[in-house]
């Protein structure tokens, strides 16, 4: 790992760790966000019972823990942020699901060899956090036995301008973390090239939701 990569991962860890308590409180109060409910709807339509889950960039764990409560068999969550993972572990304990979940800290692309395959692979608001999107797509689709689901920024004019503005400010002021804007349609094509067919599509003002089946 070179110096730039180390700094980038450290910045991502610090940024999301600061946000982790807010995310945890929000889930406890309101449950899943709208786009997460859409992900759950799309994934559930393909069957959850007895399925294993890998959530990349799992945050405080609300999505995969909800799927475990709905009869998925086991979940692996991986996240760069120590604070997010600590939140996921607390929530897992509160829900009595410790025997059905395990957690790994680090960058999925770099720790790929240690991450197990799963029936369902989920990346919620993750593709816009990775600069090297090709590696992420190839390695994450390889982990999916059946279902691959993700969200990405809705490319409407409001969201596009907002993201580009954040990227510009982050570059100018050298923020420890900033998002990335990719060719989202090309990402969908790449997923399909890996042998997946889209089965679900939905959106909010901010996010596009896609679910694929192998």
BELGIGI-V269470 format. One line per field, one symbol per residue. phi: phi as a letter, one per 30 degrees, with the letter a starting at -180 (. if undefined). burial: b if it has 24 or more other C-alpha atoms within 12 Angstrom, else e. A space follows every 10 residues. Layout:
BEGIN
phi=???
burial=???
END
This chain:
BEGIN
phi=.ddddddddd ddeddddddd dddddddddc iddedddded dddddcjcei ccbbccidhd iedddddddc iddabccbad dddddddddd dedddicedc bbbbckdedd cedccddbdb cbbchcddcc dddddddddd dddddbcbba cbedddddde dddddddddd ddchddbbdb ccdddddddd ddddjcbdca baacecbccb bbbd
burial=eeeeeeebbe bbbebbbeeb bebbeebeee ebbebbbbbb bbbbebebee bbbbbbbbbb bbbbbbbbbe ebbbbbbbbb bbbbbbbbbb bbeeeebeeb bbbbbbbbbe ebeebbbbbb bbbbbbbbbb eebeebbebb bbbbbbbbbb bbbbbeeeeb eebeeebeee eeeeebbbbb bbebeebbeb bbebebebbb bbbeebbbbb bbbb
END
